[in-house]
């Protein structure tokens, strides 16, 4: 088992002992298990997956969205320092869809490269959050 900590500017979003952590990096998603080699890496915008126990199937993986950050791994402790991260219970699908629509409007109305990049970052974040919310909804429908 490994210790995983997800730390944002607002405090600790997650801190527990888990079996596996899936993290988005510029080179692609990486899976971290016990006895992984030490690592410092950038985290990309994307989804974080947490499998609490080895016997948990994929539909029991917990997800967070992140805008990116820094990953530090040593001595079976993984720490992701991120500006922002949202867990499944933090997200409201209707709010995310509204934010995605606003971001698309901002992109269509962008007058310069900086505005265009800002709008595209908002779109990417909203899409990731929507995917996390949809995975939560799918998991709940299987249980119920």
N, C-alpha and C positions, 0 to 999 in steps of 0.2 A: 504494500500500500504506500501511497505517497500523500504528502500534505499539499493541498492546493489553496492558494490565497489569491483572490481577485480584489485588488485594491484600486479605488477610484479617488478622484478629488473629494468626493463626498464621504469617503470612508470605506470600510471593508464590505464588499458585496457578497463575498463567499469565503469561508474558511473552514475546511474540513479535510479529513483523511478520505481519499478516494482510490479507486483502482486505476483509472485511466483519465487523462485530460487530452482533449483535442483542441489545438490552437491554430489560428490562421497566421501564416507568416508570408513574407514576400515571395518565398520559394514554394509556397503551397501549404496545405494543412499538415501538421505534424501530430503524432500521437506520442504521449509521454506515459511511460510505465515505471514501476520501481526499478531502481538501478540504472536509470538513464544517465548517460554521460553529462557532465556539467555543461551548461549552455547559457549564453546571453544572446538574445536575438530581438529583432523588432517583431511586434505583432501587427498584422494588417487589419484593416476593417473586415469584419466577418463574424462568424459564429464560433463560440467556445462551447465545446461539448464535455460533459462530465459524466462518467460512468462510476457510480459509487462502489459497486461490488462486481467482481469478475463474472458472476453468474447472471447479472442483469442483461437482458437482451437490448438490442439497439433502440427499441421503442421506449425504454426506460432511461435513456440518456437525457440529462437535463441540459438545457441550452441557455446561453446568454448571448446577446449581441454586443459587439464592441466596435469602437471607432479606431482601434489600434492602441499601441503602447509598447512597453518593453517587457520581455520575458526574461526571468532569471531562474535558473535551475541549478541547484547544488544540494547534495546530501539528501536526496529524495524529498526536497521541498521545491515546489514550483510556485513562483510568484509572478503574477501579471499586474504591472502597474499601468493603468489606463486612465485617460481623461474621463471617459464615460463608459458605462456598461449597463445593460438592462437585462434583468432576468425575466423568465416567462411570466411571473406574476406581476411584473412592473408594466407590462405592455397591454394596451387596449387596441384591438384590431381596427375598430372604427376610427380612433384617433390617428393611428398610423396611416390608414388609407387617406384620411383628410390631409395629413402632412405630406404624403407622397403626391397628392394632387397639387398642393401649393408649391411643392418643389418643382414639379413639371412646369407649372405656370411661370415660376421664377426663371427657369432655364429658357423657356420660350421668349421671355421678355428681356433676357440678359443683353446688356449693351456693350459689355467688355469681357475680356478673358477672365478676370478675377470673379466677376459676378457669375459667369458660366461655370467656373470651377466650384464655386461655393454651392450653386444650385445642384450640380452633379454630385457633390459630396452628400448633400441632403437626400438626394434620390437614393444613393447607394446605402446610406444609413437606414432609410425608411424601408427599403427592400429587405435588408437583413433583419430588421425588427419584425417585419411582416412574416418572414420565413420562420422566425422563432415562435411567433404567435400562432402560426398555422400548425407547426409541429406540436405545440401544446394542445391545441384543439383536437388534432388527430389522435393524440395519445389519450385524451379524456374520452373521446368517442369510443375508443377500443375498450376502455375500462367499464364504461357505462352501458 
